[in-house]
Amino acid sequence: MRVALTGATGFLGTRLVRELLSRHGAITVLTRAGGADPVDRIARALHAVGTPEPRLAERLRVVEIELSRADLGLSAAAFRELADGLDAVWHCAGDIDLEASLSRVRAVNVEGTRNVLALAAAGRRDPLFCHISTAFVAGGRRTGVVYEDDLDGSWGFENAYEQSKYEAELLVHSWATAHRRPAVVLRPSILVDDRAPRPELPAHPLQAVTRAIEAILKQATPLDKVLLASTKGPIRLPGAPSAHLNLIPVDDAAAAMVELAQARRDRGVDTYHVVHHRDVTVADVQHALRDLSRTRFTLVQEVPVRMTVLEAKLHEHMPSLTSGFLPYLAHRRRYDDTHVRRVLGTSAGTTPIGAGYLLSGLRDSSRLAEITR
Ligand SMILES: NC(=O)c1ccc[n+]([C@@H]2O[C@H](COP(=O)([O-])OP(=O)(O)OC[C@H]3O[C@@H](n4cnc5c(N)ncnc54)[C@H](OP(=O)(O)O)[C@@H]3O)[C@@H](O)[C@H]2O)c1
């Protein structure tokens, strides 16, 4: 079985490399043209997570691509040769910047998907298409239950990233119908890890939040710091104390994805919510951030009209936090994962996650405590 994977150098992709190599002798990685040596990057990441692969260079075939260009930027002959040699195409590459403009994320997430679908369509061996989507294609829907067969843009989207991933899923459905071919759509929730961050490991989304907070705290005056640490001067963030988030350990997600892709199918799209069986409360996230930064955050119903100086700095300097992440502090929806449990017998994520797990996965990346000291 010959397998190709995009996004192999990323947070999820490095784990997918490991899972795919546990089942296949070799895989082809389709990596960004002109970037740092992908085999070296993947090797260092696998070493850092405690699963080094000594024969990695022999077991990975690297093809450099331009994701957003027709034929992935390859010559017609190279594109055909690549396509004809594949039995499965895993598409994991994506731009996950929650603050990016729609045109920017569309170029990677929508056009990139279109081009990788074209590769899968061209292949003589009719490769299976495995698409990494996100549970957040559910968009602006904040309450209720989202089912795996739901794909509904009428709720709007919290950000352009969500919209681009939704549009990419629509492409996968059109492709499967037009070519009468099977496809697997894997929708993870928020991917996390409890390993202390290291330079050789790709970052996970919550680390971006702590980095953003770190950036703002660096600008805080001594008085700001006293206020931040006191019970009278917490930063107020819009959110709901009853809100909850679904977080899944990246290792659980990657293992489940590769297992799910094995399930038998003839045609059509099988969609799976690759989620944890239990949500994390926003209060747990709040506690982890408080313990990291010695800074108190309070959830309020709306962005305060009269902001403190620090709150104003926060909203001005951290658009990625305020518009990308904060809406999720008001989410109370749940993800049904019946399709996953039918195949795996359990939800994809079962490793317990609480404030302790979150802290351990964030602690070393953040010098927040030092900064507020
Ligand atoms: N992180 C999450 O919590 C989460 C949750 C749900 C779904 N997902 C989905 O999971 C997938 C992987 O996310 P991740 O967290 O692993 O992100 P990541 O760490 O940022 O990795 C993104 C990967 O995509 C590649 N990529 C991005 N733009 C590219 C381009 N123009 N050409 C070629 N390759 C490109 C990156 O290559 P370089 O290393 O060269 O930049 C990297 O390998 C995405 O499709 C994302 O939507 C992620």
The ligand as an ORCA input file, in Angstrom:
! r2SCAN-3c Opt
* xyz 0 1
  N      -4.084     22.093     15.744
  C      -5.342     21.826     15.996
  O      -5.822     21.965     17.142
  C      -6.257     21.336     14.903
  C      -7.583     21.063     15.232
  C      -8.438     20.590     14.239
  C      -7.969     20.400     12.962
  N      -6.674     20.672     12.653
  C      -6.224     20.448     11.279
  O      -5.115     19.580     11.321
  C      -4.235     19.875     10.254
  C      -2.824     20.027     10.791
  O      -2.811     21.046     11.775
  P      -1.537     21.238     12.730
  O      -2.038     21.646     14.053
  O      -0.639     20.077     12.614
  O      -0.884     22.527     12.044
  P       0.647     22.919     11.916
  O       1.454     22.394     13.056
  O       0.664     24.384     11.655
  O       1.122     22.148     10.608
  C       0.630     22.548      9.355
  C       1.287     21.692      8.304
  O       0.812     22.117      7.022
  C       1.934     22.456      6.220
  N       1.626     23.581      5.334
  C       1.023     24.742      5.665
  N       0.967     25.541      4.584
  C       1.545     24.854      3.568
  C       1.802     25.145      2.218
  N       1.424     26.321      1.675
  N       2.420     24.212      1.451
  C       2.796     23.029      1.982
  N       2.582     22.683      3.273
  C       1.974     23.606      4.041
  C       3.010     22.880      7.204
  O       4.273     22.831      6.573
  P       5.513     23.658      7.182
  O       5.917     22.882      8.405
  O       6.514     23.651      6.119
  O       4.982     25.010      7.524
  C       2.816     21.831      8.289
  O       3.391     20.611      7.898
  C      -4.774     21.124      9.578
  O      -5.455     20.744      8.410
  C      -5.735     21.713     10.593
  O      -6.790     22.410      9.981
  C      -5.794     21.143     13.598
*
